[in-house]
Amino acid sequence: MQTTPKPLMLRSAEVRENHSGSNLIDPPQKNRRIYRRIGMGYLWAIAIGGLGSLTGMVIADYFQGLGVFQLLDAQVQSQVLSEFEQAGDRAQLHEARTLAMLNNPALVEQEVANLQRELAALQD
């Protein structure tokens, strides 16, 4: 009597049944584990990318705020410098007008009073 060999799948199923307590993992469970790890990797990558983007926006907003304050300071300094230049020009004009009015003492006193007013405004 000859016995026919059992199909290969049957033998591997028998091996699984014989080793039910061993560390053998069925292919569907192994795939599930790999898919879970890949999914967690994608989740971590998306989380890190989102956190990096938010951090970048917060840091950029902070430095942009500093730039706005510096711009406002520069505008104020420019305005003060322009006013100082205009006051200096007016002082030079007072000097020229005063020299032209030396013959009329009343106009000279008025021009000196105007000059003192301009210098007081310049100091403020």
Biopython code that builds the backbone (N, CA, C, O; Angstrom):
import numpy as np
from Bio.PDB.StructureBuilder import StructureBuilder

atoms = [
    (1, "MET", "N", (0.801, -1.190, 0.000)),
    (1, "MET", "CA", (0.000, 0.000, 0.000)),
    (1, "MET", "C", (0.843, 1.252, 0.000)),
    (1, "MET", "O", (1.718, 1.483, 0.834)),
    (2, "GLN", "N", (0.527, 1.997, -0.948)),
    (2, "GLN", "CA", (1.245, 3.258, -1.047)),
    (2, "GLN", "C", (0.382, 4.380, -0.487)),
    (2, "GLN", "O", (-0.830, 4.432, -0.697)),
    (3, "THR", "N", (1.029, 5.247, 0.210)),
    (3, "THR", "CA", (0.303, 6.409, 0.735)),
    (3, "THR", "C", (0.642, 7.598, -0.135)),
    (3, "THR", "O", (1.779, 7.773, -0.573)),
    (4, "THR", "N", (-0.334, 8.381, -0.366)),
    (4, "THR", "CA", (-0.115, 9.578, -1.160)),
    (4, "THR", "C", (0.353, 10.698, -0.253)),
    (4, "THR", "O", (-0.154, 10.867, 0.856)),
    (5, "PRO", "N", (1.316, 11.456, -0.726)),
    (5, "PRO", "CA", (1.781, 12.563, 0.126)),
    (5, "PRO", "C", (0.688, 13.617, 0.271)),
    (5, "PRO", "O", (-0.088, 13.883, -0.647)),
    (6, "LYS", "N", (0.664, 14.186, 1.431)),
    (6, "LYS", "CA", (-0.326, 15.231, 1.703)),
    (6, "LYS", "C", (0.117, 16.516, 1.004)),
    (6, "LYS", "O", (1.313, 16.742, 0.819)),
    (7, "PRO", "N", (-0.850, 17.362, 0.615)),
    (7, "PRO", "CA", (-0.450, 18.621, -0.015)),
    (7, "PRO", "C", (0.381, 19.472, 0.940)),
    (7, "PRO", "O", (0.299, 19.329, 2.160)),
    (8, "LEU", "N", (1.172, 20.347, 0.365)),
    (8, "LEU", "CA", (2.089, 21.164, 1.152)),
    (8, "LEU", "C", (1.352, 22.084, 2.121)),
    (8, "LEU", "O", (1.789, 22.254, 3.259)),
    (9, "MET", "N", (0.253, 22.673, 1.692)),
    (9, "MET", "CA", (-0.477, 23.567, 2.578)),
    (9, "MET", "C", (-0.979, 22.833, 3.797)),
    (9, "MET", "O", (-1.020, 23.384, 4.897)),
    (10, "LEU", "N", (-1.355, 21.599, 3.601)),
    (10, "LEU", "CA", (-1.857, 20.816, 4.715)),
    (10, "LEU", "C", (-0.734, 20.580, 5.706)),
    (10, "LEU", "O", (-0.944, 20.642, 6.917)),
    (11, "ARG", "N", (0.466, 20.308, 5.191)),
    (11, "ARG", "CA", (1.588, 20.065, 6.097)),
    (11, "ARG", "C", (1.907, 21.321, 6.907)),
    (11, "ARG", "O", (2.136, 21.235, 8.114)),
    (12, "SER", "N", (1.924, 22.509, 6.245)),
    (12, "SER", "CA", (2.232, 23.730, 6.987)),
    (12, "SER", "C", (1.138, 24.033, 8.000)),
    (12, "SER", "O", (1.418, 24.574, 9.070)),
    (13, "ALA", "N", (-0.109, 23.690, 7.676)),
    (13, "ALA", "CA", (-1.179, 23.875, 8.648)),
    (13, "ALA", "C", (-0.994, 22.934, 9.814)),
    (13, "ALA", "O", (-1.274, 23.295, 10.957)),
    (14, "GLU", "N", (-0.527, 21.736, 9.538)),
    (14, "GLU", "CA", (-0.277, 20.797, 10.623)),
    (14, "GLU", "C", (0.846, 21.304, 11.510)),
    (14, "GLU", "O", (0.786, 21.174, 12.733)),
    (15, "VAL", "N", (1.868, 21.880, 10.898)),
    (15, "VAL", "CA", (2.967, 22.415, 11.687)),
    (15, "VAL", "C", (2.466, 23.528, 12.586)),
    (15, "VAL", "O", (2.866, 23.624, 13.746)),
    (16, "ARG", "N", (1.599, 24.362, 12.059)),
    (16, "ARG", "CA", (1.041, 25.431, 12.884)),
    (16, "ARG", "C", (0.233, 24.868, 14.029)),
    (16, "ARG", "O", (0.282, 25.381, 15.146)),
    (17, "GLU", "N", (-0.503, 23.821, 13.755)),
    (17, "GLU", "CA", (-1.286, 23.225, 14.831)),
    (17, "GLU", "C", (-0.390, 22.590, 15.861)),
    (17, "GLU", "O", (-0.701, 22.614, 17.052)),
    (18, "ASN", "N", (0.711, 22.025, 15.429)),
    (18, "ASN", "CA", (1.624, 21.365, 16.348)),
    (18, "ASN", "C", (2.381, 22.372, 17.188)),
    (18, "ASN", "O", (2.743, 22.095, 18.332)),
    (19, "HIS", "N", (2.614, 23.515, 16.630)),
    (19, "HIS", "CA", (3.390, 24.535, 17.344)),
    (19, "HIS", "C", (2.504, 25.702, 17.754)),
    (19, "HIS", "O", (2.920, 26.855, 17.647)),
    (20, "SER", "N", (1.343, 25.435, 18.201)),
    (20, "SER", "CA", (0.425, 26.517, 18.536)),
    (20, "SER", "C", (0.947, 27.394, 19.672)),
    (20, "SER", "O", (0.570, 28.563, 19.746)),
    (21, "GLY", "N", (1.779, 26.889, 20.543)),
    (21, "GLY", "CA", (2.315, 27.687, 21.647)),
    (21, "GLY", "C", (3.599, 28.391, 21.303)),
    (21, "GLY", "O", (4.144, 29.088, 22.160)),
    (22, "SER", "N", (4.117, 28.253, 20.102)),
    (22, "SER", "CA", (5.398, 28.852, 19.758)),
    (22, "SER", "C", (5.214, 30.311, 19.309)),
    (22, "SER", "O", (4.110, 30.853, 19.363)),
    (23, "ASN", "N", (6.296, 30.920, 18.875)),
    (23, "ASN", "CA", (6.300, 32.329, 18.480)),
    (23, "ASN", "C", (5.918, 32.547, 17.021)),
    (23, "ASN", "O", (6.068, 33.653, 16.503)),
    (24, "LEU", "N", (5.429, 31.513, 16.358)),
    (24, "LEU", "CA", (5.049, 31.688, 14.968)),
    (24, "LEU", "C", (3.876, 32.648, 14.875)),
    (24, "LEU", "O", (2.929, 32.554, 15.655)),
    (25, "ILE", "N", (3.938, 33.585, 13.909)),
    (25, "ILE", "CA", (2.885, 34.588, 13.734)),
    (25, "ILE", "C", (2.207, 34.314, 12.412)),
    (25, "ILE", "O", (2.879, 34.094, 11.403)),
    (26, "ASP", "N", (0.898, 34.325, 12.401)),
    (26, "ASP", "CA", (0.171, 34.143, 11.157)),
    (26, "ASP", "C", (0.429, 35.347, 10.254)),
    (26, "ASP", "O", (0.588, 36.464, 10.746)),
    (27, "PRO", "N", (0.470, 35.137, 8.966)),
    (27, "PRO", "CA", (0.736, 36.265, 8.047)),
    (27, "PRO", "C", (-0.225, 37.436, 8.208)),
    (27, "PRO", "O", (0.239, 38.574, 8.139)),
    (28, "PRO", "N", (-1.520, 37.251, 8.417)),
    (28, "PRO", "CA", (-2.363, 38.437, 8.581)),
    (28, "PRO", "C", (-1.989, 39.274, 9.800)),
    (28, "PRO", "O", (-2.056, 40.502, 9.730)),
    (29, "GLN", "N", (-1.607, 38.670, 10.889)),
    (29, "GLN", "CA", (-1.206, 39.433, 12.077)),
    (29, "GLN", "C", (0.101, 40.171, 11.823)),
    (29, "GLN", "O", (0.268, 41.314, 12.248)),
    (30, "LYS", "N", (1.014, 39.523, 11.137)),
    (30, "LYS", "CA", (2.291, 40.162, 10.835)),
    (30, "LYS", "C", (2.071, 41.394, 9.958)),
    (30, "LYS", "O", (2.680, 42.439, 10.189)),
    (31, "ASN", "N", (1.204, 41.275, 8.958)),
    (31, "ASN", "CA", (0.900, 42.416, 8.102)),
    (31, "ASN", "C", (0.248, 43.528, 8.890)),
    (31, "ASN", "O", (0.554, 44.702, 8.682)),
    (32, "ARG", "N", (-0.640, 43.173, 9.785)),
    (32, "ARG", "CA", (-1.316, 44.179, 10.590)),
    (32, "ARG", "C", (-0.317, 44.958, 11.443)),
    (32, "ARG", "O", (-0.441, 46.171, 11.608)),
    (33, "ARG", "N", (0.654, 44.262, 11.973)),
    (33, "ARG", "CA", (1.662, 44.907, 12.798)),
    (33, "ARG", "C", (2.500, 45.875, 11.969)),
    (33, "ARG", "O", (2.799, 46.980, 12.422)),
    (34, "ILE", "N", (2.877, 45.472, 10.768)),
    (34, "ILE", "CA", (3.666, 46.341, 9.886)),
    (34, "ILE", "C", (2.847, 47.565, 9.478)),
    (34, "ILE", "O", (3.353, 48.688, 9.486)),
    (35, "TYR", "N", (1.577, 47.342, 9.119)),
    (35, "TYR", "CA", (0.720, 48.463, 8.733)),
    (35, "TYR", "C", (0.544, 49.439, 9.891)),
    (35, "TYR", "O", (0.507, 50.652, 9.686)),
    (36, "ARG", "N", (0.437, 48.915, 11.090)),
    (36, "ARG", "CA", (0.288, 49.781, 12.260)),
    (36, "ARG", "C", (1.544, 50.624, 12.455)),
    (36, "ARG", "O", (1.455, 51.817, 12.745)),
    (37, "ARG", "N", (2.710, 50.009, 12.297)),
    (37, "ARG", "CA", (3.963, 50.760, 12.449)),
    (37, "ARG", "C", (4.107, 51.831, 11.365)),
    (37, "ARG", "O", (4.531, 52.952, 11.646)),
    (38, "ILE", "N", (3.760, 51.487, 10.148)),
    (38, "ILE", "CA", (3.821, 52.465, 9.063)),
    (38, "ILE", "C", (2.855, 53.612, 9.342)),
    (38, "ILE", "O", (3.200, 54.778, 9.152)),
    (39, "GLY", "N", (1.653, 53.283, 9.789)),
    (39, "GLY", "CA", (0.670, 54.318, 10.118)),
    (39, "GLY", "C", (1.147, 55.214, 11.240)),
    (39, "GLY", "O", (0.958, 56.429, 11.188)),
    (40, "MET", "N", (1.769, 54.624, 12.263)),
    (40, "MET", "CA", (2.291, 55.440, 13.367)),
    (40, "MET", "C", (3.434, 56.336, 12.877)),
    (40, "MET", "O", (3.583, 57.469, 13.336)),
    (41, "GLY", "N", (4.233, 55.822, 11.947)),
    (41, "GLY", "CA", (5.312, 56.646, 11.385)),
    (41, "GLY", "C", (4.760, 57.853, 10.646)),
    (41, "GLY", "O", (5.267, 58.965, 10.791)),
    (42, "TYR", "N", (3.718, 57.629, 9.851)),
    (42, "TYR", "CA", (3.082, 58.748, 9.155)),
    (42, "TYR", "C", (2.476, 59.728, 10.156)),
    (42, "TYR", "O", (2.577, 60.942, 9.984)),
    (43, "LEU", "N", (1.849, 59.197, 11.198)),
    (43, "LEU", "CA", (1.245, 60.066, 12.211)),
    (43, "LEU", "C", (2.303, 60.936, 12.880)),
    (43, "LEU", "O", (2.097, 62.133, 13.079)),
    (44, "TRP", "N", (3.444, 60.324, 13.229)),
    (44, "TRP", "CA", (4.520, 61.099, 13.854)),
    (44, "TRP", "C", (5.075, 62.144, 12.885)),
    (44, "TRP", "O", (5.360, 63.273, 13.283)),
    (45, "ALA", "N", (5.224, 61.773, 11.629)),
    (45, "ALA", "CA", (5.755, 62.733, 10.647)),
    (45, "ALA", "C", (4.816, 63.922, 10.477)),
    (45, "ALA", "O", (5.265, 65.066, 10.415)),
    (46, "ILE", "N", (3.518, 63.655, 10.403)),
    (46, "ILE", "CA", (2.550, 64.745, 10.267)),
    (46, "ILE", "C", (2.527, 65.605, 11.523)),
    (46, "ILE", "O", (2.445, 66.830, 11.438)),
    (47, "ALA", "N", (2.601, 64.967, 12.693)),
    (47, "ALA", "CA", (2.587, 65.724, 13.955)),
    (47, "ALA", "C", (3.825, 66.608, 14.069)),
    (47, "ALA", "O", (3.726, 67.771, 14.461)),
    (48, "ILE", "N", (4.989, 66.061, 13.727)),
    (48, "ILE", "CA", (6.227, 66.847, 13.810)),
    (48, "ILE", "C", (6.195, 67.991, 12.796)),
    (48, "ILE", "O", (6.623, 69.103, 13.105)),
    (49, "GLY", "N", (5.693, 67.727, 11.593)),
    (49, "GLY", "CA", (5.586, 68.787, 10.588)),
    (49, "GLY", "C", (4.641, 69.889, 11.022)),
    (49, "GLY", "O", (4.939, 71.070, 10.845)),
    (50, "GLY", "N", (3.501, 69.514, 11.589)),
    (50, "GLY", "CA", (2.546, 70.524, 12.068)),
    (50, "GLY", "C", (3.110, 71.335, 13.211)),
    (50, "GLY", "O", (2.958, 72.556, 13.247)),
    (51, "LEU", "N", (3.767, 70.659, 14.153)),
    (51, "LEU", "CA", (4.365, 71.372, 15.279)),
    (51, "LEU", "C", (5.478, 72.308, 14.813)),
    (51, "LEU", "O", (5.611, 73.421, 15.322)),
    (52, "GLY", "N", (6.269, 71.859, 13.852)),
    (52, "GLY", "CA", (7.323, 72.713, 13.310)),
    (52, "GLY", "C", (6.762, 73.937, 12.609)),
    (52, "GLY", "O", (7.304, 75.036, 12.731)),
    (53, "SER", "N", (5.679, 73.745, 11.878)),
    (53, "SER", "CA", (5.055, 74.881, 11.182)),
    (53, "SER", "C", (4.503, 75.896, 12.169)),
    (53, "SER", "O", (4.691, 77.100, 11.999)),
    (54, "LEU", "N", (3.823, 75.413, 13.199)),
    (54, "LEU", "CA", (3.276, 76.328, 14.210)),
    (54, "LEU", "C", (4.394, 77.065, 14.937)),
    (54, "LEU", "O", (4.302, 78.269, 15.173)),
    (55, "THR", "N", (5.445, 76.341, 15.289)),
    (55, "THR", "CA", (6.573, 76.980, 15.971)),
    (55, "THR", "C", (7.203, 78.046, 15.078)),
    (55, "THR", "O", (7.547, 79.130, 15.551)),
    (56, "GLY", "N", (7.354, 77.743, 13.798)),
    (56, "GLY", "CA", (7.922, 78.716, 12.869)),
    (56, "GLY", "C", (7.066, 79.959, 12.745)),
    (56, "GLY", "O", (7.589, 81.071, 12.673)),
    (57, "MET", "N", (5.746, 79.778, 12.719)),
    (57, "MET", "CA", (4.860, 80.943, 12.614)),
    (57, "MET", "C", (4.928, 81.798, 13.878)),
    (57, "MET", "O", (4.889, 83.026, 13.792)),
    (58, "VAL", "N", (5.027, 81.167, 15.049)),
    (58, "VAL", "CA", (5.107, 81.931, 16.300)),
    (58, "VAL", "C", (6.415, 82.708, 16.353)),
    (58, "VAL", "O", (6.426, 83.880, 16.730)),
    (59, "ILE", "N", (7.505, 82.072, 15.982)),
    (59, "ILE", "CA", (8.804, 82.759, 16.001)),
    (59, "ILE", "C", (8.828, 83.889, 14.978)),
    (59, "ILE", "O", (9.338, 84.973, 15.265)),
    (60, "ALA", "N", (8.282, 83.647, 13.789)),
    (60, "ALA", "CA", (8.243, 84.700, 12.766)),
    (60, "ALA", "C", (7.384, 85.876, 13.214)),
    (60, "ALA", "O", (7.730, 87.031, 12.963)),
    (61, "ASP", "N", (6.272, 85.590, 13.872)),
    (61, "ASP", "CA", (5.404, 86.659, 14.359)),
    (61, "ASP", "C", (6.125, 87.496, 15.410)),
    (61, "ASP", "O", (6.000, 88.720, 15.425)),
    (62, "TYR", "N", (6.877, 86.835, 16.286)),
    (62, "TYR", "CA", (7.630, 87.558, 17.318)),
    (62, "TYR", "C", (8.643, 88.513, 16.684)),
    (62, "TYR", "O", (8.710, 89.688, 17.045)),
    (63, "PHE", "N", (9.427, 87.997, 15.738)),
    (63, "PHE", "CA", (10.452, 88.844, 15.123)),
    (63, "PHE", "C", (9.839, 89.916, 14.229)),
    (63, "PHE", "O", (10.403, 91.003, 14.097)),
    (64, "GLN", "N", (8.696, 89.630, 13.613)),
    (64, "GLN", "CA", (8.027, 90.658, 12.819)),
    (64, "GLN", "C", (7.527, 91.775, 13.737)),
    (64, "GLN", "O", (7.573, 92.948, 13.366)),
    (65, "GLY", "N", (7.049, 91.417, 14.934)),
    (65, "GLY", "CA", (6.634, 92.436, 15.903)),
    (65, "GLY", "C", (7.800, 93.322, 16.315)),
    (65, "GLY", "O", (7.652, 94.536, 16.454)),
    (66, "LEU", "N", (8.978, 92.696, 16.513)),
    (66, "LEU", "CA", (10.163, 93.498, 16.829)),
    (66, "LEU", "C", (10.507, 94.442, 15.683)),
    (66, "LEU", "O", (10.894, 95.589, 15.909)),
    (67, "GLY", "N", (10.367, 93.960, 14.465)),
    (67, "GLY", "CA", (10.650, 94.799, 13.303)),
    (67, "GLY", "C", (9.695, 95.971, 13.200)),
    (67, "GLY", "O", (10.097, 97.065, 12.803)),
    (68, "VAL", "N", (8.422, 95.754, 13.556)),
    (68, "VAL", "CA", (7.439, 96.844, 13.517)),
    (68, "VAL", "C", (7.812, 97.914, 14.534)),
    (68, "VAL", "O", (7.730, 99.107, 14.240)),
    (69, "PHE", "N", (8.224, 97.491, 15.739)),
    (69, "PHE", "CA", (8.623, 98.475, 16.758)),
    (69, "PHE", "C", (9.860, 99.250, 16.300)),
    (69, "PHE", "O", (9.943, 100.461, 16.506)),
    (70, "GLN", "N", (10.808, 98.567, 15.688)),
    (70, "GLN", "CA", (11.996, 99.264, 15.196)),
    (70, "GLN", "C", (11.635, 100.246, 14.088)),
    (70, "GLN", "O", (12.208, 101.334, 14.012)),
    (71, "LEU", "N", (10.697, 99.874, 13.236)),
    (71, "LEU", "CA", (10.259, 100.770, 12.168)),
    (71, "LEU", "C", (9.599, 102.019, 12.758)),
    (71, "LEU", "O", (9.848, 103.130, 12.290)),
    (72, "LEU", "N", (8.761, 101.840, 13.778)),
    (72, "LEU", "CA", (8.128, 102.997, 14.414)),
    (72, "LEU", "C", (9.161, 103.908, 15.058)),
    (72, "LEU", "O", (9.060, 105.131, 14.962)),
    (73, "ASP", "N", (10.163, 103.311, 15.721)),
    (73, "ASP", "CA", (11.233, 104.119, 16.313)),
    (73, "ASP", "C", (11.990, 104.895, 15.241)),
    (73, "ASP", "O", (12.311, 106.069, 15.430)),
    (74, "ALA", "N", (12.274, 104.249, 14.128)),
    (74, "ALA", "CA", (12.999, 104.919, 13.044)),
    (74, "ALA", "C", (12.179, 106.062, 12.462)),
    (74, "ALA", "O", (12.734, 107.106, 12.117)),
    (75, "GLN", "N", (10.857, 105.880, 12.349)),
    (75, "GLN", "CA", (10.010, 106.962, 11.834)),
    (75, "GLN", "C", (10.000, 108.149, 12.792)),
    (75, "GLN", "O", (10.051, 109.299, 12.355)),
    (76, "VAL", "N", (9.935, 107.878, 14.093)),
    (76, "VAL", "CA", (9.953, 108.967, 15.082)),
    (76, "VAL", "C", (11.293, 109.697, 15.021)),
    (76, "VAL", "O", (11.338, 110.927, 15.045)),
    (77, "GLN", "N", (12.385, 108.934, 14.941)),
    (77, "GLN", "CA", (13.703, 109.567, 14.859)),
    (77, "GLN", "C", (13.833, 110.407, 13.591)),
    (77, "GLN", "O", (14.415, 111.491, 13.617)),
    (78, "SER", "N", (13.303, 109.916, 12.506)),
    (78, "SER", "CA", (13.352, 110.667, 11.252)),
    (78, "SER", "C", (12.564, 111.967, 11.361)),
    (78, "SER", "O", (13.005, 113.013, 10.887)),
    (79, "GLN", "N", (11.403, 111.889, 11.987)),
    (79, "GLN", "CA", (10.581, 113.090, 12.155)),
    (79, "GLN", "C", (11.282, 114.113, 13.049)),
    (79, "GLN", "O", (11.290, 115.304, 12.738)),
    (80, "VAL", "N", (11.869, 113.659, 14.152)),
    (80, "VAL", "CA", (12.569, 114.566, 15.067)),
    (80, "VAL", "C", (13.762, 115.196, 14.356)),
    (80, "VAL", "O", (14.017, 116.390, 14.510)),
    (81, "LEU", "N", (14.493, 114.401, 13.581)),
    (81, "LEU", "CA", (15.645, 114.936, 12.852)),
    (81, "LEU", "C", (15.216, 115.964, 11.811)),
    (81, "LEU", "O", (15.894, 116.975, 11.625)),
    (82, "SER", "N", (14.105, 115.717, 11.133)),
    (82, "SER", "CA", (13.589, 116.659, 10.147)),
    (82, "SER", "C", (13.185, 117.972, 10.821)),
    (82, "SER", "O", (13.477, 119.052, 10.308)),
    (83, "GLU", "N", (12.520, 117.875, 11.961)),
    (83, "GLU", "CA", (12.133, 119.095, 12.694)),
    (83, "GLU", "C", (13.359, 119.858, 13.163)),
    (83, "GLU", "O", (13.374, 121.088, 13.128)),
    (84, "PHE", "N", (14.386, 119.143, 13.602)),
    (84, "PHE", "CA", (15.619, 119.791, 14.045)),
    (84, "PHE", "C", (16.291, 120.522, 12.886)),
    (84, "PHE", "O", (16.795, 121.633, 13.052)),
    (85, "GLU", "N", (16.296, 119.889, 11.710)),
    (85, "GLU", "CA", (16.890, 120.520, 10.535)),
    (85, "GLU", "C", (16.121, 121.780, 10.140)),
    (85, "GLU", "O", (16.723, 122.799, 9.800)),
    (86, "GLN", "N", (14.783, 121.708, 10.186)),
    (86, "GLN", "CA", (13.974, 122.876, 9.845)),
    (86, "GLN", "C", (14.201, 124.012, 10.841)),
    (86, "GLN", "O", (14.254, 125.177, 10.448)),
    (87, "ALA", "N", (14.335, 123.679, 12.141)),
    (87, "ALA", "CA", (14.573, 124.718, 13.149)),
    (87, "ALA", "C", (15.939, 125.369, 12.931)),
    (87, "ALA", "O", (16.085, 126.580, 13.094)),
    (88, "GLY", "N", (16.933, 124.567, 12.565)),
    (88, "GLY", "CA", (18.261, 125.136, 12.271)),
    (88, "GLY", "C", (18.217, 126.070, 11.082)),
    (88, "GLY", "O", (18.852, 127.124, 11.088)),
    (89, "ASP", "N", (17.460, 125.683, 10.050)),
    (89, "ASP", "CA", (17.320, 126.551, 8.877)),
    (89, "ASP", "C", (16.631, 127.861, 9.246)),
    (89, "ASP", "O", (17.031, 128.930, 8.786)),
    (90, "ARG", "N", (15.574, 127.770, 10.096)),
    (90, "ARG", "CA", (14.876, 129.004, 10.506)),
    (90, "ARG", "C", (15.794, 129.896, 11.342)),
    (90, "ARG", "O", (15.721, 131.121, 11.236)),
    (91, "ALA", "N", (16.660, 129.298, 12.176)),
    (91, "ALA", "CA", (17.595, 130.095, 12.985)),
    (91, "ALA", "C", (18.575, 130.840, 12.077)),
    (91, "ALA", "O", (18.901, 132.000, 12.327)),
    (92, "GLN", "N", (19.035, 130.180, 11.040)),
    (92, "GLN", "CA", (19.934, 130.860, 10.107)),
    (92, "GLN", "C", (19.220, 131.995, 9.377)),
    (92, "GLN", "O", (19.816, 133.043, 9.129)),
    (93, "LEU", "N", (17.941, 131.794, 9.030)),
    (93, "LEU", "CA", (17.179, 132.864, 8.388)),
    (93, "LEU", "C", (16.975, 134.042, 9.342)),
    (93, "LEU", "O", (17.010, 135.193, 8.908)),
    (94, "HIS", "N", (16.761, 133.772, 10.643)),
    (94, "HIS", "CA", (16.613, 134.860, 11.623)),
    (94, "HIS", "C", (17.883, 135.701, 11.670)),
    (94, "HIS", "O", (17.833, 136.928, 11.750)),
    (95, "GLU", "N", (18.999, 135.029, 11.619)),
    (95, "GLU", "CA", (20.269, 135.763, 11.654)),
    (95, "GLU", "C", (20.386, 136.683, 10.434)),
    (95, "GLU", "O", (20.787, 137.839, 10.567)),
    (96, "ALA", "N", (20.044, 136.186, 9.275)),
    (96, "ALA", "CA", (20.148, 137.001, 8.053)),
    (96, "ALA", "C", (19.152, 138.158, 8.100)),
    (96, "ALA", "O", (19.480, 139.274, 7.697)),
    (97, "ARG", "N", (17.929, 137.896, 8.593)),
    (97, "ARG", "CA", (16.941, 138.996, 8.668)),
    (97, "ARG", "C", (17.327, 140.026, 9.720)),
    (97, "ARG", "O", (17.096, 141.223, 9.547)),
    (98, "THR", "N", (17.919, 139.547, 10.813)),
    (98, "THR", "CA", (18.326, 140.482, 11.863)),
    (98, "THR", "C", (19.406, 141.426, 11.337)),
    (98, "THR", "O", (19.368, 142.621, 11.627)),
    (99, "LEU", "N", (20.331, 140.928, 10.598)),
    (99, "LEU", "CA", (21.374, 141.778, 10.026)),
    (99, "LEU", "C", (20.779, 142.799, 9.052)),
    (99, "LEU", "O", (21.262, 143.927, 8.955)),
    (100, "ALA", "N", (19.736, 142.399, 8.338)),
    (100, "ALA", "CA", (19.114, 143.315, 7.391)),
    (100, "ALA", "C", (18.305, 144.391, 8.099)),
    (100, "ALA", "O", (18.067, 145.445, 7.510)),
    (101, "MET", "N", (17.866, 144.169, 9.353)),
    (101, "MET", "CA", (17.011, 145.117, 10.071)),
    (101, "MET", "C", (17.766, 145.898, 11.139)),
    (101, "MET", "O", (17.139, 146.401, 12.071)),
    (102, "LEU", "N", (19.044, 146.015, 11.045)),
    (102, "LEU", "CA", (19.814, 146.726, 12.069)),
    (102, "LEU", "C", (19.405, 148.194, 12.203)),
    (102, "LEU", "O", (19.602, 148.774, 13.270)),
    (103, "ASN", "N", (18.859, 148.799, 11.189)),
    (103, "ASN", "CA", (18.456, 150.207, 11.240)),
    (103, "ASN", "C", (17.177, 150.400, 12.049)),
    (103, "ASN", "O", (16.949, 151.501, 12.550)),
    (104, "ASN", "N", (16.327, 149.372, 12.199)),
    (104, "ASN", "CA", (15.058, 149.491, 12.905)),
    (104, "ASN", "C", (15.108, 148.627, 14.178)),
    (104, "ASN", "O", (14.951, 147.408, 14.102)),
    (105, "PRO", "N", (15.330, 149.267, 15.370)),
    (105, "PRO", "CA", (15.495, 148.501, 16.613)),
    (105, "PRO", "C", (14.221, 147.737, 17.027)),
    (105, "PRO", "O", (14.340, 146.687, 17.659)),
    (106, "ALA", "N", (13.039, 148.208, 16.705)),
    (106, "ALA", "CA", (11.804, 147.512, 17.096)),
    (106, "ALA", "C", (11.693, 146.185, 16.348)),
    (106, "ALA", "O", (11.323, 145.172, 16.940)),
    (107, "LEU", "N", (12.004, 146.182, 15.080)),
    (107, "LEU", "CA", (11.967, 144.940, 14.306)),
    (107, "LEU", "C", (13.056, 143.964, 14.753)),
    (107, "LEU", "O", (12.866, 142.749, 14.705)),
    (108, "VAL", "N", (14.207, 144.507, 15.191)),
    (108, "VAL", "CA", (15.296, 143.650, 15.664)),
    (108, "VAL", "C", (14.864, 142.932, 16.932)),
    (108, "VAL", "O", (15.109, 141.736, 17.093)),
    (109, "GLU", "N", (14.209, 143.680, 17.845)),
    (109, "GLU", "CA", (13.753, 143.051, 19.099)),
    (109, "GLU", "C", (12.690, 141.987, 18.825)),
    (109, "GLU", "O", (12.686, 140.933, 19.460)),
    (110, "GLN", "N", (11.803, 142.260, 17.892)),
    (110, "GLN", "CA", (10.773, 141.277, 17.535)),
    (110, "GLN", "C", (11.422, 140.020, 16.926)),
    (110, "GLN", "O", (11.014, 138.894, 17.212)),
    (111, "GLU", "N", (12.409, 140.233, 16.109)),
    (111, "GLU", "CA", (13.093, 139.099, 15.475)),
    (111, "GLU", "C", (13.869, 138.293, 16.507)),
    (111, "GLU", "O", (13.920, 137.067, 16.409)),
    (112, "VAL", "N", (14.473, 138.946, 17.490)),
    (112, "VAL", "CA", (15.187, 138.244, 18.572)),
    (112, "VAL", "C", (14.199, 137.433, 19.399)),
    (112, "VAL", "O", (14.503, 136.310, 19.801)),
    (113, "ALA", "N", (13.008, 137.996, 19.660)),
    (113, "ALA", "CA", (11.980, 137.269, 20.415)),
    (113, "ALA", "C", (11.529, 136.029, 19.622)),
    (113, "ALA", "O", (11.340, 134.956, 20.196)),
    (114, "ASN", "N", (11.364, 136.184, 18.327)),
    (114, "ASN", "CA", (11.003, 135.028, 17.482)),
    (114, "ASN", "C", (12.100, 133.962, 17.510)),
    (114, "ASN", "O", (11.817, 132.764, 17.552)),
    (115, "LEU", "N", (13.361, 134.421, 17.487)),
    (115, "LEU", "CA", (14.478, 133.488, 17.531)),
    (115, "LEU", "C", (14.504, 132.723, 18.854)),
    (115, "LEU", "O", (14.759, 131.519, 18.874)),
    (116, "GLN", "N", (14.240, 133.422, 19.953)),
    (116, "GLN", "CA", (14.226, 132.751, 21.261)),
    (116, "GLN", "C", (13.090, 131.731, 21.348)),
    (116, "GLN", "O", (13.239, 130.660, 21.936)),
    (117, "ARG", "N", (11.956, 132.089, 20.748)),
    (117, "ARG", "CA", (10.836, 131.144, 20.716)),
    (117, "ARG", "C", (11.194, 129.888, 19.913)),
    (117, "ARG", "O", (10.888, 128.766, 20.318)),
    (118, "GLU", "N", (11.836, 130.099, 18.785)),
    (118, "GLU", "CA", (12.242, 128.962, 17.951)),
    (118, "GLU", "C", (13.250, 128.079, 18.679)),
    (118, "GLU", "O", (13.169, 126.853, 18.611)),
    (119, "LEU", "N", (14.204, 128.705, 19.378)),
    (119, "LEU", "CA", (15.213, 127.926, 20.106)),
    (119, "LEU", "C", (14.578, 127.157, 21.283)),
    (119, "LEU", "O", (14.981, 126.033, 21.580)),
    (120, "ALA", "N", (13.596, 127.762, 21.941)),
    (120, "ALA", "CA", (12.892, 127.066, 23.028)),
    (120, "ALA", "C", (12.107, 125.860, 22.478)),
    (120, "ALA", "O", (12.065, 124.800, 23.101)),
    (121, "ALA", "N", (11.500, 126.040, 21.322)),
    (121, "ALA", "CA", (10.763, 124.919, 20.716)),
    (121, "ALA", "C", (11.742, 123.843, 20.266)),
    (121, "ALA", "O", (11.410, 122.658, 20.303)),
    (122, "LEU", "N", (12.932, 124.230, 19.844)),
    (122, "LEU", "CA", (13.936, 123.275, 19.407)),
    (122, "LEU", "C", (14.429, 122.429, 20.578)),
    (122, "LEU", "O", (14.694, 121.238, 20.414)),
    (123, "GLN", "N", (14.553, 123.032, 21.745)),
    (123, "GLN", "CA", (15.029, 122.305, 22.913)),
    (123, "GLN", "C", (13.983, 121.317, 23.437)),
    (123, "GLN", "O", (14.335, 120.312, 24.054)),
    (124, "ASP", "N", (12.721, 121.595, 23.198)),
    (124, "ASP", "CA", (11.660, 120.677, 23.667)),
    (124, "ASP", "C", (11.652, 119.483, 22.757)),
    (124, "ASP", "O", (10.848, 118.569, 22.944)),
]
sb = StructureBuilder()
sb.init_structure("model")
sb.init_model(0)
sb.init_chain("A")
sb.init_seg("    ")
for serial, (resi, resn, name, xyz) in enumerate(atoms, 1):
    if name == "N":
        sb.init_residue(resn, " ", resi, " ")
    sb.init_atom(name, np.array(xyz, "f"), 0.0, 1.0, " ", f" {name:<3s}", serial, name[0])
structure = sb.get_structure()
